[in-house]
């Protein structure tokens, strides 16, 4: 006879206690629901780096999806390789100018950064970061309990001389996070000489550079700056994504990694989600291979649209609030980064008044900044998915908010 023992259970269930890791996570700042105000129904939201739907190749993606799903064997609905589908990797490798073996497909850019942190950062390590910074990276860094070391950002991106001074003074980060093209939020692009100097510092001091480059293809003014110093280095993980060009919902990006780090990245990935969606990879691969000019044609339309919106919005702000802001015309990307130059304007009150007028934007101070930064006098306006007429209306509303303090 089998005896079944019934365990006594407490009448009141014990409260769930999160793990030490989860308990240590900070509340979202900047990109979380806790920052959202009660908004007017007609609010104009200039919050996120969102591409405009009109320049995403939806019809062409649909055609590629139909072709992929009509293939015999339905390979796109099966498992695939951890590093990614060979055809898609080959297309990216040719565009990046690297051997295909150095390209790994990821679930968007942030996934690539997360893999980089897991690869390069031991728990509690010092990690140099540009300052101000894209705040989602700091959330990812929390998973390794990394300690951020802020490095100032100037008009042309991260201040390499300031980083060098920190290293000479004894700082020993295991990694550096930075955005080389159209820095988020400041919009600066790191010049070629500074890129080479940065790579030389990484190789001399033995840290890994996590170069986050989602906006690189969105240059609408000026000359491109080569990524060759990053792609040629044994100390750089160059991270990119189709998020800003083909659509965020694809969740598809890539890493260009040094050859000696590829096996370790594959080993990490094989212990997580194994590989990115075979179907999405196959659809994008078909799109790029069957229509050789589509990607650049799509970019040309996007660049023209974003330049029109950037310039139009800048002019409208100056017209509606003359002398209040200093706006440097960006050469690309999806943001404006105005500085409040009128000392009579309280930045916190302006954000509240603008919200009351129906304009929502990100305060510069939500980016971790600290002493010496001017982020508390900055505003970040995202214009990617907002038409010129709405941007002009946003400038009118912003002007009314300014005049509440004048």
Secondary structure, DSSP 8 states (H G I E B T S, - for coil): ----------SS-------HHHHT-----SSSGGG-----TT-EEE-S----GGGS-HHHHHHHHHHHHTSTT-GGGS---TT--HHHHHHHHHHHTS-GGGEEEESHHHHHHHHHHHHH--TT-EEEEEES--HHHHHHHHTTT-EEEEEEEETTEE-HHHHHHHHHTT---SEEEE--SS-TTT-----HHHHHHHHHHHHHHT-EEEEE-TTGGGB-SS-----HHHHT-TTEEEEEESTTTT-GGG--EEEE--HHHHHHHHHHHHTTT-SS-HHHHHHHHHHHHHSTTHHHHHHHHHHHHHHHHHHHHHHHHHHHSTTTEE----SBSSEE--EE--TT--HHHHHHHHHHHTEEEEEGGGS---TT--GGGBEEEE-TTS-HHHHHHHHHHHHHHHHTT-
